[in-house]
């Protein structure tokens, strides 16, 4: 096993150095010609020009070899980064339990496709559960909190029968992440719990549960409310907001807001605050509601692409914050109520706290 690893390491080093083999050979020949050939040491302008051309060619070959190696290494690094980012913020399925979905993010960090925003949607026995959130700050520095919250949601969404239980799991996961980060940043205090672990880092998020009949249950932790697109564009009420995760402990009683529906054909647009706070060169905010009303009945993926293009045009490509959009369209067919047979009494369904 050890010998195999050694051989693989040697092969990897050989592949990295291979582009330099020919320029190095040229250089060795040029040096040998300069100092070993009597003709090359003869005075005169022609010999000087010939020597300069030889060494210039060698230098140019070495530069090309180095550039080729760096380009190949950069391509490998980009491939690994792209794969990592797709695992962290994986693409949503196009359809999920009768819902059409699409999502996308614009990162404020150049060269990154993920940043401080997060989103996910999963089908569970309790309905389709969706999360969208925004870590304080932006770019690659916020990835630790994104990983903690998303990892916890992907487990808790299936395990917890109540939406409030999912939120409490997310809070505990973020608290653990902040404590571990505080210990890493202050190793001198190892073994002692920090009083305020990374006190300035918090997460705003929106938890949404879509039931089979279109009923919505929403928990809002300081996050912008979503838009509902139907006959008109309207801001969906989400009830009284809870504090962002990491700022204050959640209250003892958490009751989701459940007074809204997503009817067949209607679309729900969840977003982070970067979408509405994006400014142009004159300082004007982006009109997200107007952009959403431009094409009624648009497919979710097309809507995400169009709004992203409008945001980049509005800001001139200079984003001050990460921007995430998640679009859900209810493609379920409304089934009309069937008349009961004469003499039969329709049973009343038992009350349920979830879908």
N, C-alpha and C positions, 0 to 999 in steps of 0.2 A: 504493500500500500504506500509506504513512504517513498519507495523508489518510483512508483507510478506518479506520485505527486511531483517528485523532483523532475521527472521527464516532462511532465506537462508544464511546469514552470519554465524549464529550459526552452521548450517549444514556443511558449508565449513570448519569452524574451527574444528569441530568434525572429519571430514574426514582427516584433516591434523594430528590430534593428535591420531587417531585410532591406527596406528602402534606402538605407545608407550604405549598403555594400558596394554598389557600383560607383557612387561618388567618392567613397573612401579609396577604392582601387585606383580611380583616376588621380586622386591626390597623391597616392604613393608613387604612381608612375611619373607624375609631374615633378615631384621632389627628386626622384632618382634621375630624371632627365636633366634637371637643373644642376645638380651637384655631381652627377656621375658622367655626364656626357661632355667631352671637351668642346664640342661644337656650341653647346648652350652657353659656355663661359666666354665665348669670343665677344670682344667689344663691337659696338656698332648698333645703330638704330634698328635695323631689321631684326637682330636677335632679341633686343629688348622688347620690341613689339610682339614677336612670337612668344616670348616668355610671359608677357602680360596677358596675351590671349589665352595661353594654356591655363594659367592660374585663375583667370576670370571665369573660364569655362568650368574649372573644378569647383570654384566657389559657388557658381550658379547651380551646379548639379547638387552640391551639398544642401543648399537652401531649398531646392525642389524636393529633395529626399526628406528633409525635416518637415516641410509643409505637408507632404503626402502622409507621413506618419501621424502628424497632428490632426489632419482631417479625418483619418481613419479612427483615431482615438476619440475625437469629438463625436463622430457618428455613433460609436459604441456607447459613449456616455449618454447621448441623447436617447438612444434606444432604451437603455436601462431606466432613465428618468421617466420616459413616457410610459413604460410598463408599470413603474412604481406608482405614478400618478393615476393611472387608470384603475389600479387595484384600490388605491385610497379613495378616490372619488369616481367609482365605477359608473359606466353609462347605465341609465335606467332602461328597463325593457320598454319596448314600444307600446305594449298592451299589458294590463295587469287587472285581472278580474273584471273585465268589461270596461275598464277605463283606458283611454289613450293618454300616454305620458311622453314628455320630452323635458330635458333639462340641459343647462349649459352654464358655464362660468367664464368670465373675463377676469384675468388676474392682473393686478397692478404691478406685479413683479415681472420684469422683462424675461421672456424665455420660459416662464412657468405657466402651466395650464391649471394649476390649483393654487389656492392661497388660504385666506382666513375664512372663507365661506364654505358651508357644508350643506349637503342635501342627500336624501335617500327616501325611497318608497318601497314598501314590502307588503305582500299579501299575507294576511294572518287569519286565523279562525275568527277574529274579532272585527274584521274589516280591513280595508287597505289603510295602512298607517304611513304617514308622511312626516318628515322632519326637514326643516330648513333653518339654518342658523348662521350667525356671524360672530366670529371671534374678534375681540377687541384688537385693533391693529390690522395689518394686512400682510400678504406675502408669505414667504417661506417660514418666517419666525413663528407663525401661528399654527403650523402644521401639527404640533404636539397635541394641542387642545382639540383640533379637528379629529385626529386619530382616536383620542379618548372618547369623545362624544359619539362619533359614528360607530365605533366598535361596540359601545354599550347599547346603542339604539338597535343595531342589527340583532342582538340577542334578546333584549328586553321586549321588543315589539312582538315577538312570538311567545314569550314566557308570561307576560303580565296581562291578565284579563282586563284590567282597568287602565285607561290612559294616564291617570294620575300616578300609577305604579311605574309606568315607563319613564315619566318625568323624574321621579325620585331616583331611579336607577341612573339616569343621565347626570343628575346632580352629584351622586356619590362617585361616579367615574371621573367627573371633572375635579372633584376635591382630591381624589387620589393622585391625579396627574399634577395638580398644583403643588401638593406636598412633596412629591418626588422631584419635581423641578426645583423647588426651593432648597431641598437637600443638596441637589447637584450644584446649585449656584452658591450655596454657603456650606461647603464641606466641613468647616470648622465647628459647625453646630450639629454634627452628625450624632444621632441618638436622641436629639431633642426635637419635639414637634414645633415648627415655626408658628408664631401667633398669627401672622398674616401672610400666608404663603402666596407670593406673587400677587399682592393685593390688587394690582391694577389690571389684571387679566380677568375677563369675564366673557360670557357667551349669551347673546340674545338668540332666542329661537322660537319657532312656532311648531307645535305638534298638531296634526290634523288626522282625524279618523273618518274615513268615508264608508258609511254603511251600505248595505245592498240596496236599500230604498233611497239612497241619496242623502240621508241625514248626515250632518257634519257635527263632530265633536271637536272642539278646538281648545288648546291651552296655549296661551301667549305669554312668553317671558320677555317682555320689553321689545318685541320685534314688530316691524311694520305689518299691518293687516293685509290680507290678500285682496285681489280684485276678482269679482265674479262677472263673467261676460255672458250675457244672454241677449235680451232685447236691448239692453243698454249696458254700459260699463259702470259698475258700482263697487265702492269699497265695502267689503263684507264685514259686518260687525263681529268682533271676537271676544266681547266681554271685557271685564276689568283686567288689566295686565298684571301679571305676577312679576317679581323682580328678576332681572337677568341672573342666570346661573353664575355663582361665584361672587356675587355682590352681597346678598343677604340669604339666610336660610329660607327655604320654602315654608309657607304656613302649614299648620297641622292639617287643615282641611283644604283639599284641592278639588274643585268641582269644575269639570269642563263646560264650556259654553256650548249649548246644543240647540240654538234657536234658528239655525240656518240649514238650507238644503242645497244640493247641487242636482238640479233636475236633468233628465236626459237632454242632450244637446248643449248644455251649458258648460262653460269652461272656467276653471279656477286657476288664477295666476298668483303663485307665491314668489316673493322676491326679497332680496336683501336691500338695506337702505342705500347702498351705493348706486342703485338704479335711479332713485328719485333725487339723490344728492349730487349726481354728476352735473358738472357745469361746463359751459362753453367758454370761449376766450373773453366774453363780456360778463361772465359771472352768472349767467342765467341758468336756472335749473332745468333738467330734462323733464319734459312733460310725458310721464309714463302713461297716464290715463289716456291721453290723446293718441299715443302710439298704439295702445292696445285696441282702441276703437277703430283703427284704420281699415282693417279687413275683417268683417264679421264672419264667423264660422270657419276661421282659418285653422288648419291642422296644427297640433302643438309644436311639432318640430319646425315647421315653417314660421310659426309665430316667434319662437326663440331666436331663429336666425335673423329674422327681420328686425326684432327689437335690439339685438346685439349690434347689427349693422347701423341702426339709427343712433345707438349710444356712441359708437366709435366715431360716427360722422359728427355728432353733436360736440364731443370732446376733442375732436381732432386727433384721436388715438392716444391722448394723454390722460389715462385714468388715475384718479387720486385714491381710489379704493377699489377693492374687489367687488365684482358684481355677479350675482347668481340669480337665475330664473328657473322656476320649475312650473310647468304647465300641465294641468290635468283636465281632460275633457270627458264628460260622462257620455259614453257611447252605449250605455245599457238601454234596452228597449222598454218603454213603458207598457206594462201589461194591464189591460183594462180589467176591472173587477168583474168576476163571473156572477151572474144572478143565482141566488140560492133556489133550490127546488122547493116547490110548495110543501108546507108542513114541516120543513127542516129549519132549524135555527142555527145560524152561523156561530160557531164558537168564538168567544173573545180571546185574543192572544194574551198570553201571560206577559206582564210587564218585565222588561229587561233593561239592565243598566248599560248594555252595549249592543252592538249590531246583532 
